[in-house]
Amino acid sequence: MIAAIEGKVTNKEPTNVYIKTLSGVTYKIAVSLYCASEIENNDVTELKITQIIREDANLLFGFLDADEQRMFEQLIKLNGIGASTALAICSTLTPSAFAKVLVSSDTNALVKVPGIGLKSAKRILVELGEFVLQNNLSVSSQSQTEAKLALEALGFKSEKIKTVLFTCNGTTTQELIKEALSKLQ
């Protein structure tokens, strides 16, 4: 299994990049629009790879951001969501925006993605309600830490708390707890 590919970008399309490695092999890698906008021709770059091997194809999907890769991998596990639809979601919503959509149960934001209808949007919200970003969702401030501990004491799950606290705007412990409680219930 390929975990990452590093090399020179020889060609770039809106949703594909071609990377030539030092060994001389050029790989065609599907990427989201966000990822493609960060990559320039002739740049040396490393992409994290999700490889999908099918009977008729060996597909490579590349990501600069680990959260975007995790989001993609969670989406393709869902029944009825293929790699192209998952990549369309990654192209429409950043990982942090996706986490906020899940927390707020915003079906309208998901329906705007090409290939996602209301039924699929509802299924995504139900099945990925516990999606948590790895890099961007660290509880760092003292107020957030105290709010997280208080909410855990009330019986809420740690991962759900982190997701909700990420979307809260409060600055004090009390504000964060009040806002989080309204979103958790």
PATORNU-536295 format. One record per residue: residue in one letter; x, y, z of N, C-alpha, C, CB in turn. Coordinates in Angstrom, 1 decimal, always signed. Glycine has a CB too. Example, Ala and Ser with C-alpha at 12.3 -4.5 7.8 and 13.67 -1.06 7.14 Angstrom:
BEGIN
 aa    nc1    nc2    nc3   cac1   cac2   cac3    cc1    cc2    cc3   cbc1   cbc2   cbc3
  A  +13.2   -5.7   +7.8  +12.3   -4.5   +7.8  +13.2   -3.3   +7.8  +11.3   -4.5   +9.0
  S  +12.8   -2.2   +7.1  +13.7   -1.1   +7.1  +12.9   +0.0   +7.9  +14.1   -0.6   +5.7
//
This chain:
BEGIN
 aa    nc1    nc2    nc3   cac1   cac2   cac3    cc1    cc2    cc3   cbc1   cbc2   cbc3
  M   +0.8   -1.2   +0.0   +0.0   +0.0   +0.0   +0.9   +1.2   +0.0   -1.0   +0.0   +1.2
  I   +0.5   +2.2   -0.8   +1.2   +3.5   -0.9   +0.7   +4.4   +0.2   +1.1   +4.1   -2.3
  A   +1.6   +4.9   +1.1   +1.2   +5.9   +2.1   +1.4   +7.3   +1.8   +2.0   +5.5   +3.4
  A   +2.5   +7.6   +1.0   +2.8   +9.0   +0.6   +3.6   +8.9   -0.7   +3.5   +9.7   +1.7
  I   +3.5  +10.0   -1.5   +4.3  +10.1   -2.7   +5.0  +11.5   -2.7   +3.5   +9.9   -4.0
  E   +6.3  +11.5   -2.9   +7.0  +12.8   -3.0   +7.7  +12.9   -4.3   +8.0  +12.9   -1.8
  G   +7.5  +14.1   -4.9   +8.2  +14.3   -6.2   +7.8  +15.6   -6.8   +7.8  +13.2   -7.2
  K   +8.2  +15.8   -8.0   +8.0  +17.1   -8.7   +6.7  +17.1   -9.4   +9.2  +17.4   -9.7
  V   +5.9  +18.1   -9.3   +4.6  +18.2  -10.0   +4.9  +18.6  -11.4   +3.6  +19.3   -9.3
  T   +4.5  +17.7  -12.3   +4.8  +17.9  -13.8   +3.6  +18.5  -14.5   +5.3  +16.6  -14.4
  N   +2.4  +18.2  -14.0   +1.2  +18.7  -14.6   +0.1  +18.8  -13.5   +0.7  +17.7  -15.8
  K   -0.7  +19.8  -13.7   -1.8  +20.0  -12.7   -3.1  +20.3  -13.4   -1.4  +21.1  -11.7
  E   -4.1  +19.6  -13.1   -5.5  +19.8  -13.6   -6.3  +20.2  -12.4   -6.1  +18.5  -14.3
  P   -7.6  +20.6  -12.6   -8.4  +21.0  -11.4   -8.5  +19.9  -10.3   -9.8  +21.4  -11.9
  T   -8.6  +18.7  -10.7   -8.8  +17.7   -9.6   -7.7  +16.5   -9.8  -10.2  +17.1   -9.7
  N   -6.7  +16.7  -10.5   -5.6  +15.7  -10.6   -4.3  +16.4  -10.7   -5.8  +14.9  -11.9
  V   -3.3  +15.8  -10.1   -1.9  +16.3  -10.2   -1.1  +15.1  -10.7   -1.3  +16.9   -8.9
  Y   +0.0  +15.4  -11.4   +0.9  +14.3  -11.9   +2.2  +14.6  -11.2   +1.1  +14.3  -13.5
  I   +2.7  +13.6  -10.4   +3.9  +13.8   -9.7   +4.9  +12.8  -10.2   +3.7  +13.6   -8.2
  K   +6.1  +13.3  -10.6   +7.2  +12.5  -11.1   +8.2  +12.3   -9.9   +7.9  +13.1  -12.3
  T   +8.4  +11.1   -9.5   +9.3  +10.8   -8.4  +10.7  +10.7   -8.9   +8.9   +9.4   -7.7
  L  +11.7  +10.7   -8.0  +13.1  +10.6   -8.3  +13.5   +9.4   -9.1  +14.0  +10.6   -7.1
  S  +12.7   +8.3   -9.0  +12.9   +7.1   -9.7  +12.4   +7.2  -11.2  +12.3   +5.9   -9.0
  G  +11.7   +8.3  -11.5  +11.3   +8.5  -12.9   +9.9   +8.1  -13.1  +12.2   +7.7  -13.8
  V   +9.2   +7.5  -12.1   +7.8   +7.1  -12.3   +6.9   +8.3  -12.1   +7.4   +5.9  -11.3
  T   +5.9   +8.5  -13.0   +4.9   +9.6  -12.8   +3.6   +9.0  -12.4   +4.8  +10.4  -14.1
  Y   +3.1   +9.5  -11.3   +1.8   +9.1  -10.7   +0.7  +10.1  -11.0   +1.9   +8.8   -9.2
  K   -0.5   +9.7  -11.4   -1.6  +10.5  -11.5   -2.4  +10.4  -10.2   -2.5  +10.2  -12.8
  I   -2.6  +11.5   -9.5   -3.2  +11.5   -8.2   -4.4  +12.4   -8.2   -2.2  +11.8   -7.1
  A   -5.6  +11.9   -7.8   -6.8  +12.7   -7.7   -6.7  +13.5   -6.4   -8.1  +11.8   -7.7
  V   -7.0  +14.8   -6.5   -6.9  +15.7   -5.3   -8.2  +16.6   -5.3   -5.7  +16.6   -5.4
  S   -8.5  +17.1   -4.1   -9.6  +18.0   -4.0   -9.2  +19.4   -4.6  -10.0  +18.2   -2.5
  L  -10.2  +20.2   -4.8   -9.9  +21.6   -5.3   -9.1  +22.4   -4.3  -11.2  +22.3   -5.6
  Y   -9.3  +22.2   -3.0   -8.5  +22.9   -2.0   -7.0  +22.5   -2.1   -9.0  +22.6   -0.6
  C   -6.8  +21.2   -2.2   -5.4  +20.7   -2.3   -4.8  +21.2   -3.6   -5.4  +19.1   -2.3
  A   -5.5  +21.1   -4.7   -5.0  +21.6   -6.0   -4.6  +23.0   -6.0   -6.0  +21.3   -7.1
  S   -5.3  +23.8   -5.2   -5.0  +25.3   -5.2   -3.7  +25.6   -4.4   -6.2  +26.0   -4.5
  E   -3.3  +24.6   -3.6   -2.1  +24.8   -2.8   -0.8  +24.3   -3.6   -2.2  +24.0   -1.5
  I   -1.0  +23.6   -4.6   +0.1  +23.0   -5.4   +0.3  +23.7   -6.7   -0.2  +21.5   -5.7
  E   +1.6  +24.0   -7.0   +2.0  +24.6   -8.2   +2.8  +23.7   -9.1   +2.7  +25.9   -8.0
  N   +2.7  +23.9  -10.4   +3.6  +23.1  -11.3   +5.1  +23.3  -11.0   +3.3  +23.5  -12.8
  N   +5.8  +22.3  -11.1   +7.3  +22.3  -10.9   +7.7  +22.4   -9.4   +7.9  +23.4  -11.6
  D   +6.7  +22.4   -8.5   +7.0  +22.3   -7.1   +7.3  +20.9   -6.7   +5.7  +22.8   -6.2
  V   +8.2  +20.7   -5.7   +8.4  +19.4   -5.1   +7.5  +19.3   -3.9  +10.0  +19.2   -4.8
  T   +6.7  +18.3   -3.9   +5.7  +18.2   -2.9   +5.5  +16.8   -2.4   +4.3  +18.8   -3.3
  E   +5.0  +16.6   -1.2   +4.7  +15.2   -0.7   +3.2  +15.2   -0.4   +5.5  +14.9   +0.5
  L   +2.5  +14.2   -1.0   +1.1  +14.0   -0.7   +0.9  +12.8   +0.1   +0.3  +14.0   -2.0
  K   +0.0  +12.8   +1.1   -0.4  +11.6   +1.8   -1.4  +10.9   +0.9   -1.1  +12.0   +3.2
  I   -1.3   +9.7   +0.8   -2.1   +8.9   -0.2   -3.1   +8.0   +0.4   -1.1   +8.1   -1.1
  T   -4.3   +8.0   -0.2   -5.3   +6.9   +0.1   -5.4   +6.1   -1.2   -6.7   +7.5   +0.6
  Q   -5.1   +4.9   -1.1   -5.1   +4.0   -2.3   -6.3   +3.1   -2.3   -3.8   +3.2   -2.4
  I   -7.0   +3.1   -3.4   -8.2   +2.3   -3.6   -7.9   +1.3   -4.8   -9.5   +3.1   -3.8
  I   -7.9   +0.1   -4.5   -7.7   -0.9   -5.5   -9.0   -1.7   -5.8   -6.5   -2.0   -5.1
  R   -9.4   -1.5   -7.1  -10.6   -2.2   -7.5  -10.2   -3.2   -8.6  -11.6   -1.2   -8.1
  E  -11.1   -4.0   -9.0  -10.9   -5.0  -10.0  -10.4   -4.4  -11.3  -12.1   -5.8  -10.3
  D  -10.8   -3.2  -11.7  -10.5   -2.6  -12.9   -9.6   -1.3  -12.8  -11.7   -2.2  -13.6
  A   -9.2   -1.0  -11.6   -8.4   +0.2  -11.4   -7.6   +0.2  -10.1   -9.3   +1.5  -11.5
  N   -6.5   +1.0  -10.1   -5.7   +1.2   -8.9   -5.7   +2.8   -8.8   -4.3   +0.6   -9.1
  L   -6.5   +3.3   -7.9   -6.7   +4.7   -7.8   -6.0   +5.3   -6.6   -8.2   +5.0   -7.6
  L   -5.4   +6.5   -6.8   -4.6   +7.2   -5.8   -5.3   +8.5   -5.6   -3.1   +7.4   -6.3
  F   -5.5   +8.8   -4.3   -6.1  +10.1   -3.9   -5.1  +10.8   -2.9   -7.5   +9.9   -3.1
  G   -4.7  +12.0   -3.2   -3.7  +12.7   -2.5   -4.2  +13.8   -1.6   -2.7  +13.2   -3.4
  F   -3.5  +14.1   -0.5   -3.9  +15.1   +0.5   -2.7  +15.7   +1.1   -4.8  +14.5   +1.6
  L   -2.8  +17.1   +1.2   -1.7  +17.8   +1.9   -2.0  +17.8   +3.4   -1.6  +19.2   +1.4
  D   -3.3  +17.8   +3.7   -3.8  +17.9   +5.1   -4.3  +16.5   +5.6   -4.9  +18.9   +5.2
  A   -3.8  +16.1   +6.8   -4.2  +14.8   +7.4   -5.7  +14.8   +7.7   -3.3  +14.5   +8.6
  D   -6.2  +16.0   +8.1   -7.6  +16.0   +8.5   -8.5  +15.8   +7.2   -8.0  +17.3   +9.1
  E   -8.1  +16.3   +6.1   -8.8  +16.1   +4.9   -8.8  +14.7   +4.4   -8.3  +17.0   +3.7
  Q   -7.6  +14.0   +4.6   -7.5  +12.6   +4.3   -8.4  +11.8   +5.2   -6.0  +12.1   +4.4
  R   -8.4  +12.1   +6.5   -9.3  +11.4   +7.4  -10.7  +11.6   +7.1   -9.0  +11.9   +8.9
  M  -11.1  +12.8   +6.7  -12.5  +13.1   +6.3  -12.9  +12.2   +5.1  -12.7  +14.6   +6.0
  F  -12.0  +12.2   +4.1  -12.2  +11.4   +2.9  -12.4   +9.9   +3.2  -11.1  +11.6   +1.9
  E  -11.5   +9.4   +4.1  -11.5   +8.0   +4.4  -12.8   +7.6   +5.2  -10.3   +7.6   +5.2
  Q  -13.2   +8.5   +6.0  -14.5   +8.2   +6.8  -15.7   +8.3   +5.8  -14.7   +9.3   +7.9
  L  -15.7   +9.2   +4.9  -16.8   +9.3   +3.9  -16.9   +8.0   +3.0  -16.6  +10.5   +3.1
  I  -15.8   +7.5   +2.5  -15.8   +6.4   +1.6  -16.3   +5.1   +2.3  -14.5   +6.2   +0.9
  K  -16.2   +5.1   +3.6  -16.7   +3.9   +4.4  -18.2   +3.8   +4.4  -16.2   +3.9   +5.8
  L  -18.9   +4.9   +4.1  -20.4   +5.0   +4.2  -21.0   +4.3   +2.9  -20.8   +6.4   +4.3
  N  -22.1   +3.6   +3.1  -22.8   +3.0   +2.1  -23.3   +4.0   +1.1  -23.9   +2.1   +2.6
  G  -23.1   +3.9   -0.2  -23.6   +4.8   -1.2  -22.7   +6.0   -1.4  -24.9   +5.3   -0.7
  I  -21.6   +6.2   -0.7  -20.7   +7.3   -0.9  -19.4   +6.7   -1.5  -20.4   +8.1   +0.4
  G  -19.2   +7.0   -2.8  -18.0   +6.6   -3.5  -16.9   +7.6   -3.4  -18.3   +6.3   -4.9
  A  -15.8   +7.2   -3.9  -14.6   +8.0   -3.9  -14.8   +9.4   -4.5  -13.4   +7.3   -4.5
  S  -15.5   +9.4   -5.7  -15.7  +10.7   -6.4  -16.6  +11.6   -5.6  -16.3  +10.4   -7.8
  T  -17.6  +11.0   -4.9  -18.5  +11.9   -4.1  -17.8  +12.4   -2.9  -19.8  +11.1   -3.7
  A  -17.0  +11.5   -2.3  -16.2  +11.9   -1.1  -15.2  +13.0   -1.5  -15.4  +10.7   -0.5
  L  -14.6  +12.9   -2.6  -13.7  +14.0   -3.1  -14.5  +15.3   -3.4  -13.0  +13.5   -4.4
  A  -15.7  +15.2   -3.9  -16.5  +16.3   -4.1  -16.9  +17.0   -2.8  -17.8  +16.0   -4.9
  I  -17.1  +16.3   -1.7  -17.3  +16.8   -0.4  -16.1  +17.5   +0.1  -17.8  +15.8   +0.6
  C  -14.9  +16.9   -0.1  -13.6  +17.5   +0.3  -13.4  +18.8   -0.5  -12.5  +16.5   +0.1
  S  -13.8  +18.8   -1.7  -13.6  +20.0   -2.6  -14.6  +21.2   -2.2  -13.8  +19.7   -4.0
  T  -15.7  +20.8   -1.6  -16.7  +21.8   -1.2  -16.5  +22.3   +0.2  -18.1  +21.2   -1.4
  L  -16.2  +21.4   +1.1  -16.1  +21.8   +2.5  -14.7  +21.4   +3.1  -17.1  +21.0   +3.4
  T  -14.1  +22.4   +3.8  -12.8  +22.1   +4.4  -13.1  +21.2   +5.6  -12.2  +23.5   +4.9
  P  -12.1  +20.5   +6.2  -12.4  +19.6   +7.3  -13.0  +20.4   +8.5  -11.1  +19.0   +7.8
  S  -12.6  +21.6   +8.8  -13.2  +22.3   +9.9  -14.7  +22.7   +9.6  -12.4  +23.6  +10.2
  A  -14.9  +23.1   +8.3  -16.3  +23.4   +7.9  -17.2  +22.1   +8.0  -16.4  +24.0   +6.5
  F  -16.6  +21.0   +7.6  -17.3  +19.7   +7.6  -17.7  +19.4   +9.1  -16.5  +18.6   +7.0
  A  -16.7  +19.5  +10.0  -17.0  +19.2  +11.4  -18.1  +20.1  +11.9  -15.7  +19.4  +12.3
  K  -18.1  +21.4  +11.5  -19.2  +22.3  +12.0  -20.5  +21.9  +11.4  -18.8  +23.8  +11.6
  V  -20.5  +21.5  +10.1  -21.8  +21.0   +9.5  -22.3  +19.8  +10.3  -21.5  +20.6   +8.0
  L  -21.5  +18.9  +10.7  -21.9  +17.7  +11.5  -22.4  +18.1  +12.8  -20.8  +16.7  +11.6
  V  -21.7  +19.0  +13.5  -22.2  +19.5  +14.8  -23.5  +20.2  +14.8  -21.1  +20.4  +15.5
  S  -23.7  +21.0  +13.8  -25.0  +21.8  +13.7  -26.0  +21.0  +12.9  -24.7  +23.1  +13.0
  S  -25.7  +19.8  +12.4  -26.7  +19.0  +11.6  -27.3  +19.8  +10.4  -27.8  +18.5  +12.5
  D  -26.4  +20.4   +9.7  -26.8  +21.3   +8.6  -26.9  +20.5   +7.3  -25.8  +22.4   +8.4
  T  -28.0  +20.0   +7.0  -28.2  +19.2   +5.8  -28.1  +20.1   +4.5  -29.6  +18.5   +5.8
  N  -28.5  +21.4   +4.7  -28.4  +22.3   +3.5  -27.0  +22.4   +3.0  -29.0  +23.7   +3.9
  A  -26.0  +22.5   +3.9  -24.6  +22.6   +3.4  -24.2  +21.4   +2.6  -23.7  +22.8   +4.6
  L  -24.6  +20.2   +3.1  -24.3  +18.9   +2.4  -25.0  +18.8   +1.1  -24.5  +17.7   +3.3
  V  -26.2  +19.3   +1.0  -27.0  +19.1   -0.2  -26.4  +20.0   -1.4  -28.5  +19.5   +0.0
  K  -25.6  +21.0   -1.0  -25.0  +21.9   -2.0  -23.9  +21.1   -2.8  -24.4  +23.1   -1.4
  V  -23.4  +20.0   -2.2  -22.3  +19.2   -2.8  -22.9  +18.5   -4.0  -21.6  +18.3   -1.8
  P  -22.3  +18.5   -5.1  -22.7  +17.7   -6.3  -22.8  +16.2   -6.0  -21.9  +18.0   -7.5
  G  -23.9  +15.6   -6.2  -24.0  +14.2   -6.0  -24.6  +13.8   -4.6  -22.7  +13.5   -6.1
  I  -24.9  +14.8   -3.8  -25.4  +14.5   -2.5  -26.9  +15.1   -2.4  -24.6  +15.2   -1.3
  G  -27.8  +14.2   -2.2  -29.2  +14.6   -2.0  -29.6  +14.6   -0.6  -30.1  +13.6   -2.8
  L  -30.8  +14.9   -0.3  -31.2  +15.1   +1.1  -31.1  +13.8   +1.9  -32.7  +15.5   +1.2
  K  -31.4  +12.6   +1.3  -31.3  +11.3   +1.9  -29.9  +11.0   +2.3  -31.9  +10.2   +1.0
  S  -28.9  +11.3   +1.4  -27.5  +11.0   +1.6  -27.0  +12.0   +2.7  -26.7  +11.1   +0.3
  A  -27.4  +13.2   +2.6  -27.0  +14.2   +3.6  -27.4  +13.8   +5.0  -27.5  +15.6   +3.3
  K  -28.6  +13.3   +5.2  -29.1  +12.9   +6.5  -28.3  +11.7   +7.0  -30.6  +12.6   +6.4
  R  -28.0  +10.8   +6.1  -27.3   +9.6   +6.4  -25.8   +9.9   +6.9  -27.2   +8.6   +5.3
  I  -25.2  +10.9   +6.2  -23.9  +11.3   +6.6  -23.9  +11.9   +8.0  -23.3  +12.4   +5.5
  L  -24.9  +12.8   +8.2  -25.0  +13.4   +9.5  -25.2  +12.4  +10.6  -26.1  +14.4   +9.5
  V  -26.0  +11.4  +10.4  -26.2  +10.3  +11.4  -25.0   +9.5  +11.6  -27.4   +9.4  +11.0
  E  -24.4   +9.0  +10.5  -23.3   +8.1  +10.6  -21.9   +8.7  +11.0  -23.1   +7.3   +9.4
  L  -21.7  +10.0  +10.7  -20.5  +10.6  +11.0  -20.6  +11.7  +12.1  -19.9  +11.2   +9.8
  G  -21.6  +11.6  +12.9  -21.8  +12.5  +14.0  -20.7  +12.7  +14.9  -23.0  +12.2  +14.7
  E  -19.8  +11.7  +15.0  -18.7  +11.7  +16.0  -17.4  +12.0  +15.3  -18.6  +10.3  +16.7
  F  -17.4  +12.6  +14.1  -16.2  +12.9  +13.3  -15.4  +14.0  +14.1  -16.5  +13.4  +11.9
  V  -14.1  +13.8  +14.3  -13.3  +14.7  +15.1  -12.0  +15.0  +14.3  -13.0  +14.2  +16.5
  L  -11.7  +16.2  +14.2  -10.4  +16.6  +13.5   -9.3  +16.3  +14.4  -10.4  +18.1  +13.1
  Q   -8.2  +15.7  +13.8   -7.0  +15.4  +14.6   -6.2  +16.6  +14.9   -6.2  +14.4  +13.9
  N   -5.8  +17.4  +13.9   -4.9  +18.5  +14.1   -5.5  +19.8  +14.6   -4.2  +18.8  +12.8
  N   -6.7  +20.1  +14.1   -7.3  +21.4  +14.4   -8.1  +21.4  +15.7   -8.1  +21.9  +13.3
  L   -8.3  +20.3  +16.3   -9.3  +20.2  +17.4   -8.6  +19.9  +18.7  -10.3  +19.2  +17.1
  S   -7.6  +20.6  +19.0   -6.9  +20.4  +20.3   -7.4  +21.4  +21.3   -5.4  +20.4  +20.2
  V   -7.8  +20.9  +22.4   -8.3  +21.8  +23.4   -7.1  +22.4  +24.1   -9.2  +21.1  +24.5
  S   -6.8  +23.7  +23.9   -5.6  +24.3  +24.4   -5.7  +25.3  +25.5   -4.9  +24.9  +23.2
  S   -6.7  +26.1  +25.4   -6.7  +27.2  +26.4   -7.2  +26.6  +27.8   -7.7  +28.3  +26.0
  Q   -6.9  +27.4  +28.8   -7.3  +27.0  +30.2   -8.9  +26.9  +30.2   -6.8  +28.0  +31.2
  S   -9.6  +27.9  +29.7  -11.0  +27.9  +29.7  -11.6  +26.7  +29.0  -11.6  +29.2  +29.1
  Q  -11.0  +26.3  +27.8  -11.5  +25.2  +27.1  -11.3  +23.9  +27.9  -10.9  +25.1  +25.7
  T  -10.1  +23.8  +28.5   -9.8  +22.6  +29.3  -10.8  +22.4  +30.4   -8.3  +22.7  +29.8
  E  -11.0  +23.5  +31.1  -12.0  +23.5  +32.2  -13.4  +23.1  +31.8  -12.0  +24.8  +33.0
  A  -13.8  +23.7  +30.7  -15.1  +23.4  +30.1  -15.2  +22.0  +29.7  -15.4  +24.4  +28.9
  K  -14.2  +21.5  +29.1  -14.2  +20.0  +28.7  -14.3  +19.1  +29.9  -12.8  +19.7  +27.9
  L  -13.6  +19.4  +30.9  -13.6  +18.6  +32.1  -15.0  +18.7  +32.8  -12.6  +19.0  +33.2
  A  -15.6  +19.8  +32.8  -17.0  +20.0  +33.4  -18.0  +19.2  +32.6  -17.4  +21.5  +33.4
  L  -17.9  +19.3  +31.2  -18.8  +18.6  +30.4  -18.6  +17.0  +30.5  -18.7  +19.0  +28.9
  E  -17.4  +16.6  +30.6  -17.2  +15.2  +30.8  -17.8  +14.7  +32.1  -15.7  +14.9  +30.8
  A  -17.7  +15.5  +33.2  -18.3  +15.2  +34.5  -19.8  +15.1  +34.4  -17.9  +16.3  +35.5
  L  -20.4  +15.8  +33.4  -21.8  +15.7  +33.2  -22.2  +14.5  +32.4  -22.3  +17.0  +32.5
  G  -21.2  +13.7  +31.9  -21.5  +12.5  +31.2  -21.4  +12.5  +29.7  -22.8  +12.0  +31.5
  F  -21.0  +13.6  +29.1  -20.9  +13.7  +27.6  -19.6  +13.0  +27.2  -20.9  +15.2  +27.2
  K  -19.6  +12.5  +26.0  -18.4  +11.8  +25.4  -17.3  +12.8  +25.1  -18.7  +11.0  +24.2
  S  -16.1  +12.5  +25.3  -14.9  +13.4  +25.1  -14.8  +13.8  +23.7  -13.6  +12.7  +25.5
  E  -14.9  +12.9  +22.7  -14.8  +13.3  +21.3  -15.9  +14.3  +20.9  -14.8  +12.0  +20.4
  K  -17.1  +14.0  +21.3  -18.2  +14.9  +21.0  -18.0  +16.3  +21.6  -19.6  +14.3  +21.5
  I  -17.5  +16.3  +22.8  -17.2  +17.6  +23.5  -16.1  +18.4  +22.7  -16.7  +17.4  +24.9
  K  -15.1  +17.7  +22.3  -14.0  +18.4  +21.5  -14.6  +19.0  +20.2  -12.9  +17.4  +21.1
  T  -15.5  +18.3  +19.5  -16.1  +18.7  +18.3  -16.9  +20.0  +18.6  -17.0  +17.7  +17.7
  V  -17.7  +19.9  +19.6  -18.6  +21.1  +20.0  -17.8  +22.3  +20.4  -19.6  +20.7  +21.1
  L  -16.8  +22.1  +21.3  -16.0  +23.2  +21.8  -15.3  +23.9  +20.6  -15.0  +22.7  +22.8
  F  -15.0  +23.2  +19.6  -14.3  +23.7  +18.4  -15.2  +24.8  +17.7  -14.0  +22.6  +17.4
  T  -16.5  +24.6  +17.8  -17.4  +25.5  +17.2  -17.9  +26.7  +18.1  -18.6  +24.8  +16.7
  C  -17.5  +26.6  +19.4  -18.0  +27.6  +20.4  -17.2  +28.9  +20.3  -17.9  +27.0  +21.8
  N  -17.8  +30.0  +20.5  -17.2  +31.3  +20.4  -16.9  +31.9  +21.8  -18.1  +32.3  +19.7
  G  -17.3  +31.3  +22.9  -17.1  +31.9  +24.2  -15.6  +32.0  +24.6  -17.9  +31.1  +25.2
  T  -15.3  +32.9  +25.5  -13.9  +33.0  +25.9  -13.7  +32.5  +27.4  -13.5  +34.4  +25.8
  T  -14.8  +32.6  +28.2  -14.6  +32.2  +29.6  -15.2  +30.8  +29.7  -15.4  +33.1  +30.6
  T  -14.8  +30.1  +30.8  -15.3  +28.8  +31.1  -16.8  +28.7  +31.1  -14.7  +28.2  +32.4
  Q  -17.4  +29.6  +31.8  -18.9  +29.6  +31.9  -19.6  +29.8  +30.5  -19.4  +30.7  +32.8
  E  -19.0  +30.7  +29.7  -19.6  +30.9  +28.4  -19.5  +29.7  +27.5  -18.9  +32.1  +27.7
  L  -18.3  +29.1  +27.6  -18.1  +27.8  +26.8  -19.0  +26.7  +27.2  -16.6  +27.4  +26.9
  I  -19.2  +26.6  +28.5  -20.1  +25.5  +29.0  -21.5  +25.7  +28.6  -20.0  +25.4  +30.6
  K  -22.0  +27.0  +28.7  -23.4  +27.3  +28.3  -23.6  +27.0  +26.8  -23.7  +28.7  +28.7
  E  -22.7  +27.5  +26.0  -22.8  +27.4  +24.6  -22.7  +25.9  +24.2  -21.7  +28.2  +23.9
  A  -21.8  +25.2  +24.8  -21.6  +23.8  +24.5  -22.8  +23.0  +24.9  -20.3  +23.2  +25.2
  L  -23.4  +23.2  +26.1  -24.6  +22.5  +26.5  -25.8  +22.7  +25.6  -25.0  +23.0  +27.9
  S  -25.9  +23.9  +25.0  -27.0  +24.2  +24.1  -26.8  +23.4  +22.8  -27.1  +25.7  +23.8
  K  -25.6  +23.2  +22.4  -25.3  +22.5  +21.2  -25.3  +20.9  +21.4  -23.9  +22.9  +20.6
  L  -25.0  +20.5  +22.6  -24.9  +19.1  +22.9  -26.3  +18.5  +23.1  -24.1  +18.8  +24.1
  Q  -27.3  +19.3  +23.4  -28.7  +18.8  +23.7  -29.6  +19.0  +22.5  -29.2  +19.4  +24.9
//
